[in-house]
Amino acid sequence: MTRSVEAELPVWPPVNAARGPFALLAEDEQERYAAPVTRVRLPTGATAWLVSRHADVRRLLRHPAFSSDLTRPGFPLLRPLPPQTAEDGKGSFIRMDGAEHSRLRRMLTAEFMIKNVRRIEPLITQTVDRCLDDLAAVGPPADLVSTFALPLPSMVICHLLGVPYADHDFFQAHSRTLLSRNEPMERVQAAVRELQSYLRQLAQERLAHPDAAADDLLSRLVRERVEPGELELDELVGMALLLLIAGHETTANMLGLSVLLLTRRPDQFALLRDEPERVADLVEELLRYLSIVRTGLARVATEDVEIGGQLIRAGEGVIVLIALANRDTEVFDDAEGFDPYRQAHQHLAFGFGVHQCIGQPLARAELRLALVGLARRFPDLRVTAEPEQLPIRDNAVVFGLDVLPVSW
Ligand code: HEM
């Protein structure tokens, strides 16, 4: 493709804060990205394919010829990759393929299985209650993000990992920097290094002072994997960093957006209190409709593959738009509408295939317990700003709200 033709390509992701928190694309953008497979230009100047149909997304995410390794040539980065050292990316299995990926992922699968998450539900409920107490003590009015939506998943993942929550200002600020697409590369790299050295210190303390009774994930992985020589300390650090970031930024944003959506529909907010047995389905529809990983999942083809009638050549980048797949009318009737009674289980908000979110049972439990807890304790909760006035975190890997002013 010549340079001038490339310059004409639509840019992904589109920058348009005016679309508000619920529309995935503004009206004038919809046509630009309407084709099942669209060629786009990325902020780095590179080009990539956007794939947006539910069936194509599933096929692609299951296909072994698409790599998650962001150091491969052609990988569709949304910001330039800082120069990588041998240590970078160690343990971060979200960016690995094949046996390398499954070796590390397998060490965590049991941890996040539904039956094990069920065991920690009392801890989640306790944490929900504690955050609700804090909300009551602060307001009304209050900011729901900083007093509830962010602390809750953050406290839970800290507890599971064995990271002191007292350090939350440090790691929350650094995770934000890491996930932002606007931060200069040097700041992103510095944030990664600081988080790594923080977690390395925690892991080293466990190595130096083993406590056979300690039941947090860091202690267990040190005892069961690092000490026998199955896992390097730096790999453990990378895994812990991935869990720490993925474990709170995602659920926090889902909670903020869910509250904004549900409080605008008082009958649906009341459902949480009056019919808590419906909450599991409601959470699936929230995941589908809000689809917080809106910029998509990035992959690079390692072989020529045809997807949605388009030949994607080896070395070409692909952005998999799970958010648009979640509004595919072939799969979801009235896909643009929010319907708490819909069976939305086919949504792809947690991805699909080998990298499908390992934390989904935990995220689901947190969302269910948090939303029901909130509706019971604050039945008159309301958001005191119009959705269009709220600052949207549109420049981040995970979409969400920075603040959500509420009253009751
Ligand atoms: C992977 C979404 C919560 C840990 C993913 C992926 C998505 C996703 C779309 C796939 C990435 C890809 O294919 O490239 C979400 C959403 C969440 C959530 C929407 C909340 C509502 C969590 C939580 C944790 C977590 C609570 C940790 C406890 C991970 C990890 C991976 C992952 C470790 C990488 C899995 C792999 O590569 O094998 N998540 N996530 N996530 N998520 Fe989540």
Boltz pocket constraint, residues with backbone or C-beta under 6 A from the ligand:
constraints:
  - pocket:
      binder: B
      contacts: [[A, 68], [A, 93], [A, 94], [A, 95], [A, 105], [A, 157], [A, 242], [A, 243], [A, 246], [A, 247], [A, 248], [A, 250], [A, 251], [A, 254], [A, 292], [A, 293], [A, 297], [A, 298], [A, 348], [A, 349], [A, 350], [A, 351], [A, 352], [A, 354], [A, 355], [A, 356], [A, 357], [A, 358], [A, 359], [A, 360], [A, 362], [A, 363]]
      max_distance: 6.0
